[in-house]
Amino acid sequence: TTTLLPFLDTTGGFLLNSIRLFVGTTWLGFLLAALGDTTKTWVKQQQQQQQQQQPYLVTSGVYRYFRHPNYFGEFIGWTSNAIVACLTIAMSFLSNKAVTTTAAAAATP
């Protein structure tokens, strides 16, 4: 079946479910980075409209929970993306080994 959020699907093996989890984490990390950029841009526009000359420290939105949501989101996104790559290589290696073993067993009389 096709779901709206395929990384929440729990059918499949451990590696496939782990890949789905980390793909979702990648998306969430980059979403956090985008929200941080959007919040900072919005606050700067508001500051400019109010003609404030002094610098303003953004403490609302995602900045309430993270001091640097852009950096943290990028870190989460790229790290989980690298984990997905490693898990995909492992899954490819293991499935290739299983196919080779099955083919060798079938060829043996």
Salt bridges, closest charged atoms under 4 A:
ASP9 OD2 - ARG20 NH1 3.88
